[in-house]
Amino acid sequence: MTDYGHDLLFGVFVTPTAEPARQAVDAAVAADRAGLDLVTFQDHPYVARFADTWTLMSYVAARTERIRISGNVMSLPMRPPAVLARSHAALDRLTGGRVELGLGAGAFWDGIEGMGQRRLTPGQAVDALDEAIQVIRAVWDAGRPGGVRFDGTYYRADGAKRGPAPAHDMKIWVGAYKPRMLRLVGRAADGVLPSLSYLPGGVDDYAQINRHIDGAATAAGRDPAAVRRLLNINGTFAPTGSGLLDGPPEQWAEELAGMTLEHGISTFILATDDPAVIATYAAEVAPAARELVAAERC
């Protein structure tokens, strides 16, 4: 059993389709009212049919009251790290601490290059993400004297003003799958955010994810438990079970609780914008899974 002891969080993963963008907003409002913890949005600025993720997040922040908001994940090649740091900190302060930073090294490089950004190799993208995290944390370090000075291969800062600091201890959650990126998460980030549908071996692949993160965290002098384990999931509610996350809410609760206790996954983000699915997930799955995990931890 691998249990890092984090409280369980439940959220939704919404595709920000521009037409109708109102559907994404309505899903976020429904998730907020239902009591879920997170609403997250894909970020693919090179896809014309998607509403701009940052614009959507800002609008959703004004339409909701308590739910936390994050990109899932923000495309670093399309968004300079110093700008990401300031925009997220500003929205966090406006919302009273409801924003987290989901960050990705980049995917769909044809689209990224088509928008005028440099194409990177996988190794270069990891190095660029490493530099970006350093710049973001330096900008947030508002109490430190002097400007931000950073001379990297991909990003530079020559005396940039620090701040604002986020309203709360904002987390950096990284979309990661492969060993080198996972080791970066272990030494420098606050969470890992893969998608179950992209894991060839299913949830059992999380054992390898944990191994790389834990080893890197320990080598860097960090407690591996400082890194939250998140997971994007897909599923179907049905009267009878016919597979993983395909069945009644009580089956979902048992399966998610099992993932928490076996692999330490403590945040489950369901891909949906259906208000009925959101309501069932919030009212029947989340509390039951929390009860099952709490009973095992006692």
C-alpha positions as a printed Julia matrix, in Angstrom:
298×3 Matrix{Float64}:
   0.0    0.0     0.0
   1.2    3.51   -0.87
  -0.64   6.27    0.95
   0.86   9.75    1.18
  -1.86  10.92    3.55
  -3.31  13.78    1.51
  -6.94  14.74    1.84
  -9.01  13.59   -1.12
 -10.0   16.14   -3.74
 -12.57  15.63   -6.48
 -12.99  17.79   -9.55
 -13.94  17.99  -13.2
 -11.94  18.39  -16.39
 -13.76  20.52  -18.98
 -12.96  20.97  -22.67
 -13.23  24.72  -23.37
 -15.12  24.49  -26.66
 -15.7   28.01  -27.93
 -19.15  27.23  -29.32
 -20.93  27.04  -27.0
 -18.45  28.34  -24.43
 -21.41  28.78  -22.09
 -21.48  25.0   -21.66
 -18.04  25.03  -20.05
 -19.05  27.9   -17.78
 -22.28  26.16  -16.78
 -20.29  23.0   -15.95
 -17.98  24.99  -13.71
 -20.92  26.64  -11.93
 -22.58  23.24  -11.5
 -19.39  21.79  -10.02
 -19.11  24.73   -7.63
 -22.71  24.39   -6.44
 -22.39  20.59   -6.14
 -19.49  20.95   -3.7
 -16.63  19.63   -5.82
 -13.13  20.87   -5.05
 -11.75  21.66   -8.5
 -12.73  22.7   -11.99
  -9.97  22.44  -14.59
  -9.68  23.26  -18.28
  -7.6   22.03  -21.2
  -5.21  24.58  -22.7
  -4.61  24.34  -26.44
  -4.41  27.93  -27.79
  -3.62  26.68  -31.3
  -7.04  24.97  -31.57
  -9.42  27.56  -33.05
 -12.58  25.87  -31.76
 -11.4   26.18  -28.13
 -12.09  29.27  -26.08
  -8.93  30.78  -24.65
  -8.31  28.92  -21.41
  -7.05  31.84  -19.37
  -9.95  34.05  -20.42
 -12.35  31.24  -19.53
 -10.71  30.64  -16.15
 -10.96  34.31  -15.3
 -14.64  34.42  -16.27
 -15.36  31.25  -14.31
 -13.6   32.7   -11.27
 -16.07  35.58  -11.3
 -19.05  33.24  -11.68
 -18.14  30.83   -8.87
 -17.76  31.2    -5.13
 -15.66  28.46   -3.55
 -14.3   25.97   -6.1
 -10.61  25.98   -7.0
  -9.64  26.61  -10.64
  -6.7   25.35  -12.69
  -5.5   24.73  -16.2
  -5.18  21.06  -17.05
  -2.51  21.86  -18.05
  -1.31  25.3   -19.24
   0.85  25.03  -22.37
   4.22  26.46  -21.34
   5.51  27.07  -24.91
   2.52  29.35  -25.5
   2.73  31.24  -22.2
   5.94  32.85  -20.86
   6.69  31.76  -17.29
   6.93  35.25  -15.78
   3.54  36.1   -17.27
   2.08  32.81  -16.0
   3.4   33.61  -12.54
   1.86  37.09  -12.42
  -1.46  36.24  -14.03
  -2.02  33.27  -11.71
  -0.98  35.24   -8.64
  -3.29  38.12   -9.59
  -6.3   35.85  -10.11
  -5.49  34.01   -6.91
  -5.57  37.27   -4.98
  -8.82  38.33   -6.63
 -10.47  35.02   -5.73
  -9.13  34.78   -2.19
  -6.83  31.86   -2.95
  -8.77  29.65   -5.36
  -6.25  29.19   -8.19
  -3.63  26.5    -8.8
  -1.08  26.29  -11.62
  -1.34  23.19  -13.78
   1.65  23.26  -16.13
   2.72  21.23  -19.15
   5.93  21.15  -21.18
   4.0   21.26  -24.45
   2.32  18.85  -26.83
   1.0   19.0   -30.4
   4.12  20.75  -31.61
   2.76  21.34  -35.11
   0.11  23.59  -33.59
   2.6   25.3   -31.3
   5.01  25.96  -34.14
   2.16  27.14  -36.34
   1.43  29.83  -33.74
   4.99  31.1   -34.06
   6.64  29.34  -31.14
   9.85  27.33  -31.29
   9.58  23.55  -31.68
  11.48  21.71  -28.96
  12.65  18.14  -28.67
  11.26  16.15  -25.71
  14.5   16.65  -23.79
  14.57  20.37  -24.51
  10.95  20.69  -23.4
  11.79  19.14  -20.02
  14.74  21.49  -19.58
  12.57  24.47  -20.51
   9.95  23.41  -17.96
  12.65  23.12  -15.3
  13.78  26.68  -16.04
  10.19  27.95  -16.1
   9.42  26.59  -12.64
  12.48  28.39  -11.29
  11.37  31.68  -12.88
   7.78  31.3   -11.63
   8.86  30.64   -8.06
  11.29  33.56   -8.18
   8.54  35.93   -9.34
   6.24  34.72   -6.56
   9.0   35.28   -3.98
   7.85  38.87   -3.48
   9.57  39.37   -0.13
  13.04  38.7    -1.45
  15.11  41.83   -2.16
  16.21  42.68   -5.66
  14.82  41.71   -9.02
  14.6   38.31  -10.63
  17.78  37.44  -12.47
  17.89  34.21  -14.4
  20.05  33.31  -17.37
  18.78  30.05  -18.78
  18.93  28.41  -22.16
  15.21  28.95  -22.82
  14.17  31.73  -20.43
  15.87  34.83  -19.1
  15.04  37.49  -16.56
  17.25  40.53  -16.16
  16.04  42.25  -13.03
  12.31  41.63  -13.43
  10.27  42.98  -10.54
   9.1   40.35   -8.07
   5.48  39.81   -7.16
   2.71  39.78   -6.63
   2.77  36.75   -4.4
  -0.28  34.48   -4.61
  -2.87  34.79   -1.86
  -2.15  31.23   -0.75
   0.61  28.65   -1.17
  -0.17  28.07   -4.84
   0.78  24.63   -6.11
   2.46  23.75   -9.39
   0.97  20.53  -10.78
   2.79  19.12  -13.79
   1.39  16.9   -16.51
   4.03  14.16  -16.69
   4.46  10.54  -17.78
   8.07   9.73  -18.64
  10.99   9.21  -16.22
  12.87  12.45  -16.84
   9.79  14.61  -16.41
   8.7   12.63  -13.36
  12.09  13.18  -11.76
  11.66  16.92  -12.35
   8.3   16.72  -10.58
   9.92  14.96   -7.64
  12.57  17.58   -7.12
  10.77  20.8    -8.12
   6.96  20.57   -8.38
   4.03  20.1    -6.01
   2.01  17.51   -7.88
   1.86  15.19  -10.86
  -1.19  15.23  -13.16
  -1.39  12.39  -15.71
  -4.51  11.1   -17.48
  -5.62   7.52  -16.92
  -6.44   7.15  -20.62
  -2.79   7.85  -21.49
  -1.35   5.2   -19.16
  -0.73   2.06  -21.29
  -0.95  -0.24  -18.29
  -3.84   1.6   -16.68
  -3.75   2.69  -13.07
  -1.06   0.1   -12.28
   1.4    2.36  -14.15
   1.12   4.7   -11.17
   3.56   2.45   -9.31
   6.3    3.5   -11.73
   5.19   7.14  -11.57
   5.57   7.03   -7.81
   8.92   5.28   -7.98
  10.48   8.01  -10.15
   8.95  10.87   -8.17
   9.79   9.44   -4.77
  13.39   8.7    -5.72
  13.96  12.18   -7.1
  12.26  13.86   -4.15
  14.38  11.93   -1.66
  17.58  12.72   -3.6
  16.64  16.42   -3.51
  16.05  16.33    0.25
  12.28  16.55   -0.08
   9.6   14.46    1.54
   7.94  12.46   -1.28
   4.61  13.1     0.44
   5.0   16.78   -0.45
   4.11  15.85   -4.04
   0.38  15.36   -4.55
  -0.65  12.56   -6.92
  -3.54  13.58   -9.2
  -5.31  11.7   -11.98
  -7.61  12.69  -14.83
 -10.26  10.01  -15.25
 -13.07   9.07  -17.62
 -16.04   6.87  -16.82
 -19.69   6.03  -17.2
 -22.38   5.67  -14.58
 -24.49   2.58  -15.21
 -26.88   0.36  -13.19
 -24.46  -2.59  -13.28
 -20.7   -2.74  -13.52
 -18.91  -3.77  -16.68
 -15.4   -2.45  -16.13
 -13.25   0.09  -14.34
 -15.28   3.26  -13.66
 -18.16   1.8   -15.63
 -20.96   1.03  -13.21
 -22.93   2.4   -10.27
 -21.6    5.17   -7.99
 -20.77   2.72   -5.18
 -18.48   0.83   -7.56
 -16.76   4.08   -8.53
 -16.25   4.93   -4.85
 -14.66   1.56   -4.12
 -12.37   1.75   -7.15
 -11.21   5.32   -6.46
 -10.65   4.55   -2.78
  -8.59   1.56   -3.86
  -6.44   3.79   -6.08
  -5.84   6.11   -3.14
  -4.84   3.36   -0.75
  -2.74   1.38   -3.23
  -1.07   4.15   -5.22
  -1.48   7.28   -3.12
  -3.65   9.09   -5.67
  -5.49  11.81   -3.79
  -7.12  13.94   -6.49
  -9.52  12.58   -9.1
 -10.57  14.87  -11.94
 -13.44  13.56  -14.06
 -13.68  14.6   -17.71
 -17.26  15.8   -18.07
 -19.41  18.87  -18.6
 -22.7   17.04  -17.96
 -24.51  18.58  -14.96
 -26.21  15.27  -14.1
 -22.89  13.41  -14.06
 -21.32  16.2   -12.0
 -24.14  15.97   -9.46
 -23.8   12.19   -9.1
 -20.03  12.39   -8.83
 -20.23  15.05   -6.12
 -23.14  13.62   -4.11
 -22.58   9.88   -4.34
 -19.0    9.1    -5.34
 -16.86  11.69   -3.52
 -18.3   11.29    0.01
 -18.42   7.49   -0.23
 -14.8    7.29   -1.41
 -13.7    9.6     1.4
 -15.48   7.39    3.95
 -13.83   4.24    2.62
 -10.36   5.8     2.73
 -10.91   7.25    6.2
 -12.02   3.84    7.5
  -8.85   2.19    6.19
  -6.6    4.92    7.54
  -8.02   4.65   11.06
